[in-house]
């Protein structure tokens, strides 16, 4: 049971990915399309599927391209899907350095540069959502539209559910593997994104969360309220892994965000011009 909880919390929804389907395409280990980009002293592994408008998928902590299997399978006939293994994840080798979201974000930006992608749609799960927010803050031209599920700005109790925070701290206390400890360090000590930085985001953002997420609903609201061009979706009866738990609902909402005109029209904007 302990190992299952660890897999769910730390390793990018890999359990849900395996349960969801058994794809004939070996996403994350496909020699026919897999390539490496040399950036910032490492070789970042990536795979590209489909053609058209680019869509970047960013996996969660401890995950890999394989974690995005349902998304790749769904979107590869609609977009040019770009999936990559973050620094020290998947086939992007661990070089033993300290992991930071700033460095991982710079890696993603530089890979996009090498692929000659000026801007793209972006989906990020958990830590991938944090990287997505950092991209929108630090490299705004790269982000056409951004959707994040279960992303947080800080690791404290105002953002993360107490039970889950305690669980991770207990895991650290009993862990000796350096690699896992550095991944846990991302959860416990990072990110540290000032709320004021959200004002730098110019692209439309869809803030997604489960109503039983590890990220406090109040915190997701804080993110939503501080991004000028943002919409909010709270998935009912869903956890941090809502995109895997309710894929039909997830894809319906995400498709709408990616394809329909973006709006922040309020109720007051509508009724103020009504003649009673």
C-alpha positions in Angstrom: 0.0 0.0 0.0 2.8 2.4 0.9 4.4 1.9 -2.5 1.1 2.4 -4.3 0.6 5.7 -2.4 4.1 6.8 -3.3 3.6 6.0 -7.0 0.4 8.0 -7.1 1.8 11.0 -5.2 5.3 11.2 -6.6 5.5 9.4 -9.9 3.2 11.3 -12.2 0.0 9.3 -12.3 1.8 6.3 -13.8 -0.6 3.9 -12.1 -3.6 5.6 -13.8 -1.8 5.6 -17.1 -1.2 1.9 -17.1 -4.8 1.2 -15.9 -6.3 3.5 -18.5 -5.1 1.7 -21.6 -2.5 -0.5 -23.2 -1.4 1.5 -26.2 0.2 -0.1 -29.2 2.6 2.8 -29.5 5.3 2.7 -26.8 5.0 6.4 -25.7 8.1 7.4 -23.8 10.3 4.7 -25.3 9.6 4.9 -29.0 12.8 4.6 -31.1 10.9 5.6 -34.2 10.3 9.2 -33.1 12.4 9.6 -29.9 15.1 12.3 -30.1 17.4 14.3 -27.8 18.0 18.0 -27.6 21.2 19.2 -25.9 20.4 22.1 -23.6 22.0 23.5 -20.4 24.5 20.6 -20.0 22.0 17.8 -20.4 20.2 15.8 -23.2 16.5 16.2 -23.0 14.5 13.3 -24.4 11.4 14.2 -26.4 8.9 12.6 -28.8 6.6 14.3 -31.3 3.4 13.0 -32.7 1.0 14.4 -35.3 1.0 17.6 -37.3 -0.5 21.1 -37.1 -0.6 23.5 -34.2 2.0 22.6 -31.5 0.7 21.3 -28.2 3.3 20.8 -25.4 2.5 18.2 -22.6 4.4 18.5 -19.4 4.3 15.6 -16.9 4.2 15.7 -13.1 6.9 15.0 -10.5 8.7 11.7 -11.0 6.7 11.1 -14.2 7.7 10.8 -17.8 6.3 11.0 -21.3 4.5 7.7 -20.5 2.5 9.6 -17.9 1.0 11.6 -20.7 -0.1 8.5 -22.6 -3.9 9.3 -22.6 -3.3 12.9 -23.7 -0.9 11.9 -26.5 -3.3 9.2 -27.8 -6.2 11.7 -27.7 -4.5 14.7 -29.3 -2.0 13.2 -31.8 -4.6 13.4 -34.6 -5.5 17.0 -33.8 -2.2 18.7 -33.0 1.5 18.4 -33.3 2.0 16.9 -29.8 5.3 17.5 -28.2 6.1 15.4 -25.0 9.4 15.6 -23.2 11.0 14.1 -20.1 11.9 16.8 -17.7 15.4 17.1 -16.2 16.2 13.9 -14.2 13.0 12.2 -15.3 12.3 9.4 -17.7 15.0 9.1 -20.4 16.4 12.6 -19.6 19.3 11.4 -17.5 19.8 12.4 -13.9 23.2 14.2 -13.7 22.9 14.6 -9.9 22.4 18.3 -9.8 20.0 20.1 -7.6 16.6 20.3 -9.1 14.7 23.6 -9.4 11.6 24.6 -11.4 13.6 27.5 -12.8 16.1 25.2 -14.4 13.5 22.8 -15.6 11.6 25.6 -17.1 14.7 26.9 -18.9 15.2 23.4 -20.3 11.7 23.4 -21.8 12.1 26.8 -23.2 15.5 25.9 -24.9 14.1 22.7 -26.4 11.2 24.7 -27.9 13.8 27.1 -29.3 15.7 24.2 -30.9 12.4 22.9 -32.4 11.8 26.4 -33.8 8.5 26.7 -31.9 7.8 30.4 -31.2 4.6 29.7 -29.2 2.3 26.7 -28.4 -0.6 25.4 -26.5 0.5 23.9 -23.2 -0.9 21.4 -20.8 0.8 20.7 -17.4 -0.1 18.2 -14.7 0.9 19.0 -11.1 4.6 19.9 -11.3 4.1 20.2 -15.0 1.6 22.9 -14.3 4.1 24.7 -12.2 6.6 24.6 -15.0 3.8 25.9 -17.3 3.1 28.8 -15.0 6.9 29.6 -14.9 7.0 29.5 -18.7 4.1 31.9 -18.9 5.9 34.2 -16.4 9.5 34.0 -17.6 9.1 33.2 -21.3 5.6 34.7 -22.1 6.1 34.6 -25.9 6.3 30.8 -25.8 2.8 30.4 -24.4 -0.3 30.7 -26.6 -2.7 29.2 -24.1 -1.9 27.3 -20.9 -4.0 24.8 -18.9 -2.8 23.5 -15.6 -4.2 20.8 -13.3 -3.3 20.9 -9.6 -0.5 23.5 -9.8 0.7 25.5 -6.8 2.8 28.6 -6.1 4.3 27.5 -2.8 4.6 24.3 -0.8 3.2 25.5 2.6 -0.1 24.7 4.3 -1.9 27.6 2.7 -1.5 25.8 -0.6 -1.1 22.0 0.1 -3.5 19.8 2.1 -2.1 19.1 5.6 -2.6 15.3 5.3 -0.6 15.0 2.1 2.1 17.4 3.3 2.6 15.3 6.4 2.6 12.1 4.3 5.5 13.4 2.1 7.5 14.6 5.2 7.1 11.2 6.7 8.3 9.5 3.5 11.4 11.8 3.5 12.2 10.9 7.0 12.4 7.2 6.0 14.0 7.6 2.6 17.7 7.1 1.9 17.7 7.1 -1.9 19.3 10.4 -3.1 17.3 10.6 -6.3 13.9 10.2 -4.5 15.0 12.7 -1.9 15.7 15.3 -4.5 12.3 14.7 -6.1 10.7 14.9 -2.7 12.6 18.2 -2.2 10.7 19.7 -5.1 7.5 18.9 -3.3 8.5 20.1 0.1 10.7 23.1 -0.6 9.4 24.4 -3.9 8.0 26.2 -5.8 8.4 29.7 -4.5 6.5 31.8 -7.0 5.4 35.2 -5.7 1.7 35.8 -6.3 2.7 39.2 -7.9 4.5 37.3 -10.7 1.1 36.0 -11.9 0.4 39.5 -13.2 3.2 39.0 -15.8 1.2 36.3 -17.5 -0.4 37.6 -20.7 -1.7 34.3 -22.2 -5.1 32.9 -21.4 -4.9 30.3 -18.6 -7.3 27.6 -17.6 -6.8 26.8 -13.9 -8.0 23.2 -13.3 -8.3 21.3 -10.0 -10.3 18.5 -8.4 -12.6 19.3 -5.6 -10.7 16.7 -3.6 -7.2 17.8 -4.9 -4.0 17.7 -2.8 -3.8 21.4 -3.7 -6.2 23.4 -1.6 -9.2 24.8 -3.4 -8.6 28.1 -1.8 -5.1 28.2 -3.4 -6.4 27.3 -6.8 -8.8 30.2 -6.4 -5.9 32.4 -5.5 -4.1 31.5 -8.7 -7.2 32.1 -10.7 -7.9 35.5 -9.1 -4.4 36.8 -9.8 -4.1 35.9 -13.5 -5.9 38.5 -15.5 -6.9 36.3 -18.4 -7.9 33.1 -16.6 -10.8 30.7 -16.3 -11.4 28.2 -13.5 -12.6 24.6 -13.7 -13.2 22.6 -10.5 -13.8 18.9 -11.4 -16.5 17.4 -9.2 -15.7 14.3 -7.3 -12.1 14.3 -8.5 -8.7 14.2 -6.8 -5.3 15.5 -8.0 -5.6 12.9 -10.7 -8.9 14.1 -12.1 -7.7 14.1 -15.8 -7.2 10.3 -15.5 -10.2 9.7 -13.3 -12.7 11.4 -15.6 -11.1 11.6 -19.0 -14.3 12.4 -21.0 -15.1 15.4 -18.9 -11.5 16.5 -18.8 -11.0 16.4 -22.6 -14.4 18.1 -23.2 -13.3 21.0 -21.0 -9.8 21.2 -22.3 -11.0 21.0 -26.0 -13.3 23.9 -25.3 -10.5 26.0 -23.8 -8.1 25.3 -26.7 -10.5 25.9 -29.5 -13.2 28.4 -28.5 -12.7 32.2 -28.2 -11.4 33.1 -24.8 -13.6 35.2 -22.6 -13.6 36.7 -19.1 -17.1 38.2 -19.4 -18.8 38.5 -16.0 -22.4 38.3 -15.1 -22.4 42.1 -14.5 -21.0 42.7 -18.0 -24.1 41.0 -19.3 -26.8 42.4 -17.1 -25.6 46.0 -16.9 -26.9 46.7 -20.5 -30.2 45.0 -20.0 -33.2 47.3 -20.1 -35.6 46.4 -17.3 
